[in-house]
């Protein structure tokens, strides 16, 4: 383990603290930072549960983003702080507002008070403080709250992310292999621009390590192609050499299914996922993206092979 940097409020050279460091995106950010020889703190409530790779440059820290004293201790001595914490199902004491707005603002404020040079907030394409969806609204309000607490914060908005162990592409592949009739969200017309999570992680690591020539404070990271959902499913089925029948399923039915699924310990479907599938999730073109950081977005077929080969 790396020795613990001085926790005196002065930024320590090349220390990047990643909250949500054991999550789907967070683990990948940690790994890319380690590749760049950065000192990394991977912060989570259960740092030993899903451990990122071992490295002498890595220190695992237990902290709860909902607990102000623990986040203040975790960020002390950091040069960069990344908030990759995400909540997809509300539980007792953990609402979208509490995690994505209040706690994000607390973390940004603690980072500013600790003298952190750069704060990176992971949000999402489509985040909107005026949305009727509680999840999407909280993401948008979280961006606003972070900007108030840390005015020079960088906001990263990924499109729907893909990769081994994701909750999107992996589920499509499993269902295509399991079911002769594939249920679509609505008529399958919503447009998506799925992006490989490894590309997003590399982009965040470049921003954190100073490998960026842009002074932009908002980025949108999306994949190389825009698909209607039904066309995306057909494309994946073709790669798997499967010819399913596609069946439209009205959104109210999906909402009922998701409401029931959220009672399970690891919900396979959530209401916020259903809500996200009702609106286009594509880059606006108004902000820099992966190519502005010299990253060529990975093609869908490569990600499908990666996921299907890990079965």
C-alpha angles and dihedrals in degrees: 000000000000116000113259111261119237108281097210099120093260115120113252116221114264097353111143117185115204117196110204086029094158096049130103095274097022094062090053093049090051091050094050091048090052089051086059091053093248123152106245137195112198106202125194142135090253107029093173097050101078105009123199115225118298119257137154086235092059128086120183115213130190112221138138117228087213091061113076098198092052094049091048089054093046096052097044110115094015124132093196132023123197121195106206095154114133135180121196102169123042115232134176107302092004115088127161089248093051096047105031099035115021099032093042089053091047091052092048091049092048089050093051091048090050092055095250110172099209133024120192119195117197108214128148144253108269096032107154128174089206098050121126088226112091092214097048091042092052091051090053094045089047091058090051093047092049091051090054093049096041108018096191094050119138116231118207117197113190124188117232104315126227137194141102111327094015121142096230119043094028090055092049091051093048093049093047090053092045106040130052088201115051117208113225127206100251111316091332093247099123111113122235135182103196116200130201109250091221089061091051091049092050090050092050090048090052091050091048094047095047096252093137130097095195127092091205118134098198125056132180115205115195138154127264097263140043116222136183103236093246090050090049090054091048090049092052092045089053091052088052091045091240127136108200129176109245115222122193113227119193116244095239089063090050089050091053091049092048092049089057093042092055090070089067119094092243104026111216089200132023134193092241089056089054090049091050090053092059096067132051112267104199136125114273093217090230096104136048117270142186096303090055085063091047093255119138107213113241116249121246095243091058092052092047090053090048092053098038091047091055093058 
